[in-house]
C-alpha cells in the first residue's frame, strides 16, 4: 500500500466522526510519528510504499480515534510552550490557556531572575509537569518543586523533566490532606481541578471518556475546594511579598476573588485569556 491509498482509507474510516480538517490533522500527526515524514514530504511522495507494520499502527490508531481517544494519548506525546512532553491516561493534556498562565508568570518573574536573584517556585497539581518544566526552562536562577496526588502522573513528569533537560523536585502529596508544604516559596502556582459537574455536558467525548477525572472535576456544591486548600497553605508558605497564581474557571472569578480577600491576599488581579474569558488570578500576601 502506498501513502495515497493509506490516506484515502484513513479518511474514509473516520468520515462522519470528525471534520475533514481534523482528519487531515490526525493523518499528518500520525505520519510524522509512524512514517517519520512531514506533511510536505507526504504531499511530495504519494506513491511511496509503506510497510505492513506502519499500516497496522495506523489501523490501531483508527480504532482508538473511533473511540474518541485524544490523538495525544495515541502517539504518547504533545507540545507545550514549544517543548516536548510525554502524556498518557494518567495526565491531563496541557491546554493553550495553561500556556498563557506560564507566559503570565514568566513576564512577571523574568526581570527578577535576570538580576541573579534565586527564586523558589512550587507547582501544585503538576500532572505532566508542564507548568513546572516550562518555568524551569525559561526562568534562570529559579529552583522549582512540584507536587501531585498521582504517582503515575509524577512518573511521567519526571520523564518530561529529563526529556527537557531541567531539574524539578517532585513530591507525592495529596494537597487536600497536606498540613504543610516542604518549605517557603517566592511563588506558588496551581492549575487545580475546576470544572463543575454541571459543566460536564459541555465537554467533548475525548475529554469525558479518556482524561483523568481527578485532574478535571469538582463538585457543584464546593467548586473552590482546591483553591481554598491551596490558598490556606500558601498563606503559611509564601515568603513576604510572595505571589500566588491560579488558572481558574471563568465562572468562578468573582467568588474566588472574594475568598482570596477574606484569606488576606492583596493586589488581586484577574486576567483574561485570548478568548476574553477570566482565566488567571494573581495575588500576593
Secondary structure, 3 states (H helix, E strand, C coil): CEHHHHHHHHHHHHECCECHHHHHHHHHHHHHHHHCCCHHHHHHCCCCECCHHHHHHHHHHHHHHHCCCCHHHHHCEEEECCEEEECCCCCCCCCHHHHHHHHHHHHHHHHHHCCCCCEEEEEECCCCCHHHHHHHHHCCCEEEEEEECCHHHHHHHHHHHHHCCCCEEEEECCCCCCCCCCCCEEEEEECCCCEEHHHHHHCCHHHHCCCCHHHCEECCCCCCHHHHHHHHHHHHHEEEEEEEEEECCHHHHHHHHHHHHHCCCEEEEEEECCCCCEEEEEEEC
